[in-house]
Every structure is written in C-alpha cells, then in structure tokens.
Amino acid sequence: QKNRVMIRKGEEMVQWNGLLPLGSIVLLNGSDKRMQIIGQVQADAVTHKVYDYAAVPFPEGYIDENELAMFQHEDIRLINAIGHLDDGEWEALAQLKELRDDLREGRVTVEELLERRGHTNV
C-alpha cells in the first residue's frame, strides 16, 4: 500500500503504517514543497476539524501561521524522512493513533481534545 515503508524497531524490521513522528519530512499531494511535521492529531480551534498533522515548509521552518499546513495522512504523496523515534516515541505514537481513531469515531469530542491541550476558549 502507498505510504508504507519498512523501519527498524529495536532488532527487527517492521512495516510503518501509523502516524509519522515529529520531524518527519513529507511531500503532499499536488505540491512539490517538502513539509516538516511539527504537530500530530491537531484540531483547528475555529472550525474544530481534526487533522492528523500540522507541518511547516522545509527547510525554512515556521514563518507565520499562514505557512502552517494541516492535513491528513492520506494527503501524503511521499515520505522523504521519518522523524525522531525512540522507545518513548513508539508509545506516544500508539496513543496518538488511538486518540485520532477515538475522534474520528466520536468517542472523544474536539472540545475534549482542545481542553486536554490547554485551550480554554472552546
């Protein structure tokens, strides 16, 4: 399947099929500009739409809020690099994927997500 790669996890090679870690570099459908992921399971504070990722142009980095892209994993055309991974990050990614699935299936609301992340104006 598209967007799946093999990666080393400890001593074994596993197929990557979950959310990408922070620092990953991707190309999105319809764009030739590389983007670096800086956030996962993001909710737009105005529209309350939930996105898998927030990213900034690479290599420029954060410029201003107008350059911040929010998108779904399915919008990724190519994974150029997979970001930071250690034992703690594997667990964090599993928890984020569970949260994303809970949001998509209605077990958690966007308001609850924003509240967990310290947004009080929901």
N, C-alpha and C positions, 0 to 999 in steps of 0.2 A: 504494500500500500504506500501511496505517496507520503512523503514527510517522515518516514520511519528509517532510522539508522541504527546501527549496532554501536554499543558503547561498553567500555569496561566498567564493571561494578565489582570491586574487590578483585578476586582472581578469575571471575568469569565474564564472558561477553553476554550482554542482554540486549534485547531489541528495545529501542527507545520508542515509547508510544504514549507518553503522558505529557503533562505541561513541561515547557522548557524552563530551565533555571535562569535566574537573573544573570545578565551579562551575555546571554546568547545573542548572536548576530543572525538576522534573517532578511530575506527578500520577500516582499508581499506581492500578491497577485496584482498585475497591472502597474508595477513600479520597478525601476532599476536602482532605486536608492536603498542601500543597506540600512537596517534599523537595529538598534541595540535595546533589548528588553530591560526595562527598569522597574516594572511592576507586574504582578500577577493577580488574577481574579479581581479586576478593578470595576468599580461601579461609578458611572457618571453621576455626580452629585445633583445635577439638574434634571436629567431625563430618567435617572435610575436604571438605565440599561447596563447590563453586566457584560464585561468583556474579559476574555482570557488574559490579555496582555495590555500593558502600556509600554511604549517604546519611544526612543529619540533617534534622530538621524545619527548614523555612524560614518565617519569618526568624529563629527562635530560635537556630539553630545547635546545636553539640554541648552536650548537657546531661549525659548519662552514657551508659554502654554500653547501658542499657535502651532508649534512644531511637535507637540506631543501627539502621537498616534495611538489610538486604542483599537484593538482588533481581536478577532477570534483565531484560534489555532488553525482553523480551516482556511483562513486567508493567507497562510504562509505558503509561498511557492517554493522556497529553498531555504534550508538551514545551512548557513555558512560556518557557524561555530556554536558549540554548546558551551554555555557559561559555567560558572563555579559549581562544582559538585564535591561534596564530602559526605560523610555518614549522616550528619545533621540535615543536609540539604535534601537527601533522598527522602527522609521522613517528612520534611516540610513540604516537598512537592506532592507527596501522597496525601497529606492533609489538605493542601490547596485544591487538588483534584477532587477530593471528597466534597469540599465546600462548594466548588464550582458546580458539581453534579447536584448538590442539595439546592442551590439557587435555581438551576435550570429546571428541576423537578418540583419546585415550590415548597420544599421542606424548610427553607430559610428565606426570609424576605430581604430585599435590598436595604430596607431600613435597618434591619438587624445587622447586616454586613457593615453599613456605614457607622452604626452605633459602636460595633466592636472595634472599629478602626479609629474611633475618637471624633467622628463628625457629629456634632450636636445639633446642627441645623437641618434635620431630615424631615 
